[in-house]
Amino acid sequence: MLEVKIVCVGSIKEAYLRDGIAEYAKRLKGMADFSIIELKEERLPDDPSQSHISAALDKEAEKILDASKGSYRVAMCVEASQRTSEELASLIERVSLSHSSISFIIGSSHGLSKKVKEAANDRLSVSKLTYPHQLMRLMLAESIYRSFSIIKGSKYHK
């Protein structure tokens, strides 16, 4: 069974988002070994300079790369290409043939370090719109579930 991880910086504060993510995690049982790895966000001053942000992103990168070691890494980046649900399902299915694990990586509100983007096997954008990172986790969990539903040929994806 493919191990599917969402590796993310920060934690979910709103109960409705936690509940939604938990629902998709429950639905994924039997299809994938699904987990979410929350990493601590680096603290920044109230008005951080670009050098403060870059240093924080590099520290977060070390944790992200460690948590996703050995996985096929998919960096979630607004500047990356967008894919259909069928294309994401195809990617997951292809990865399952060559890797035992896939990690979808969501950075902090400041994004991802260049180090993470360069270490990623692939990059994915959900939209050109900006979403809160916490909501992105719920949307990604649903998209992963939808992908496995497509792979299994279930009626969920119409």
C-alpha positions as CSV (number, residue, x, y, z in Angstrom):
1,M,0.0,0.0,0.0
2,L,1.3,3.4,-1.0
3,E,2.3,5.7,1.9
4,V,0.8,9.2,1.2
5,K,2.0,12.1,3.3
6,I,1.1,15.7,3.5
7,V,4.2,17.3,4.9
8,C,3.3,20.8,6.1
9,V,4.5,23.7,8.1
10,G,2.3,25.0,10.9
11,S,-0.8,23.5,12.5
12,I,-4.5,23.6,11.9
13,K,-6.4,25.8,14.4
14,E,-10.0,25.7,13.1
15,A,-12.0,22.7,14.2
16,Y,-14.0,22.6,10.9
17,L,-10.9,22.2,8.9
18,R,-9.5,19.5,11.2
19,D,-12.9,17.7,10.9
20,G,-12.8,17.8,7.1
21,I,-9.3,16.5,6.9
22,A,-10.1,13.7,9.4
23,E,-13.1,12.7,7.2
24,Y,-10.9,12.3,4.1
25,A,-8.2,10.5,6.1
26,K,-10.9,8.1,7.3
27,R,-12.1,7.6,3.7
28,L,-8.5,6.9,2.5
29,K,-8.1,3.9,4.9
30,G,-7.8,0.8,2.8
31,M,-6.6,2.8,-0.2
32,A,-3.4,4.3,1.1
33,D,-1.4,4.7,4.3
34,F,-2.3,8.4,4.7
35,S,-0.7,10.7,7.3
36,I,-0.1,14.4,7.9
37,I,3.2,15.5,9.3
38,E,3.0,19.0,10.8
39,L,6.3,20.8,11.2
40,K,6.9,23.8,13.5
41,E,7.0,27.1,11.7
42,E,10.1,29.2,12.3
43,R,9.4,32.3,14.3
44,L,9.9,35.6,12.6
45,P,10.0,39.2,13.9
46,D,6.9,41.3,13.5
47,D,8.2,43.0,10.4
48,P,10.6,40.5,8.9
49,S,13.2,41.4,6.3
50,Q,13.7,39.3,3.2
51,S,16.8,37.9,4.8
52,H,14.9,36.8,7.9
53,I,12.3,35.1,5.7
54,S,14.9,33.3,3.6
55,A,16.7,32.1,6.7
56,A,13.5,30.8,8.2
57,L,12.5,29.1,4.9
58,D,16.0,27.4,4.9
59,K,15.5,26.1,8.4
60,E,12.0,24.8,7.5
61,A,13.5,23.2,4.4
62,E,15.8,21.0,6.5
63,K,12.8,19.7,8.5
64,I,10.7,19.3,5.3
65,L,13.4,17.4,3.5
66,D,14.0,15.1,6.5
67,A,10.3,14.4,6.9
68,S,10.0,13.5,3.2
69,K,13.2,11.6,2.9
70,G,12.9,8.6,0.6
71,S,9.5,9.8,-0.8
72,Y,8.6,11.0,-4.2
73,R,8.3,14.7,-3.4
74,V,5.6,16.9,-4.8
75,A,6.0,20.6,-3.8
76,M,2.8,22.6,-3.7
77,C,3.8,25.9,-5.5
78,V,1.5,28.6,-6.9
79,E,3.9,29.0,-9.8
80,A,3.8,25.3,-10.8
81,S,1.6,23.7,-13.4
82,Q,-2.0,22.9,-12.6
83,R,-3.4,19.4,-13.2
84,T,-6.8,17.8,-13.6
85,S,-8.0,15.3,-11.1
86,E,-7.4,12.6,-13.6
87,E,-3.8,13.8,-14.2
88,L,-3.2,13.8,-10.4
89,A,-4.6,10.3,-10.2
90,S,-2.3,9.2,-13.0
91,L,0.7,10.7,-11.2
92,I,-0.1,8.9,-8.0
93,E,-0.6,5.6,-9.8
94,R,2.8,6.0,-11.7
95,V,4.6,6.9,-8.5
96,S,3.1,3.8,-6.7
97,L,4.9,1.6,-9.3
98,S,8.4,3.0,-8.5
99,H,8.2,4.4,-4.9
100,S,6.7,3.2,-1.6
101,S,5.9,6.8,-0.5
102,I,4.7,10.1,-1.9
103,S,4.9,13.4,0.0
104,F,2.9,16.4,-0.9
105,I,4.7,19.4,0.6
106,I,3.0,22.6,1.8
107,G,5.1,25.4,3.0
108,S,4.4,28.2,5.5
109,S,2.7,31.5,4.6
110,H,6.0,32.6,3.1
111,G,6.1,29.6,0.8
112,L,8.9,27.1,0.3
113,S,12.6,27.4,0.2
114,K,14.3,27.1,-3.2
115,K,16.1,24.1,-1.6
116,V,12.7,22.2,-1.3
117,K,11.6,23.1,-4.8
118,E,14.9,21.9,-6.2
119,A,14.7,18.7,-4.2
120,A,11.1,18.0,-5.3
121,N,10.5,15.4,-8.0
122,D,7.5,17.4,-9.1
123,R,5.6,20.6,-8.5
124,L,1.9,21.1,-8.4
125,S,-0.4,24.2,-8.2
126,V,-4.0,23.9,-7.2
127,S,-4.9,27.3,-8.5
128,K,-3.5,30.7,-9.4
129,L,-5.7,32.0,-6.6
130,T,-4.2,32.3,-3.1
131,Y,-5.7,30.2,-0.3
132,P,-4.9,29.9,3.4
133,H,-2.4,27.1,4.0
134,Q,-4.8,25.5,6.4
135,L,-7.6,25.3,3.8
136,M,-5.1,24.0,1.3
137,R,-4.6,21.0,3.4
138,L,-8.3,20.2,3.3
139,M,-8.4,20.7,-0.4
140,L,-5.3,18.6,-0.9
141,A,-6.7,15.8,1.3
142,E,-9.9,15.8,-0.8
143,S,-7.9,15.8,-4.1
144,I,-5.8,12.8,-2.9
145,Y,-9.0,10.9,-1.9
146,R,-10.5,11.8,-5.3
147,S,-7.4,10.5,-7.1
148,F,-7.6,7.2,-5.3
149,S,-11.3,7.0,-6.1
150,I,-10.5,7.6,-9.8
151,I,-7.8,4.9,-9.6
152,K,-10.2,2.4,-8.0
153,G,-13.0,3.4,-10.5
154,S,-15.5,4.4,-7.8
155,K,-18.5,6.6,-8.3
156,Y,-17.1,9.5,-6.2
157,H,-15.5,11.2,-9.2
158,K,-18.0,12.0,-11.9
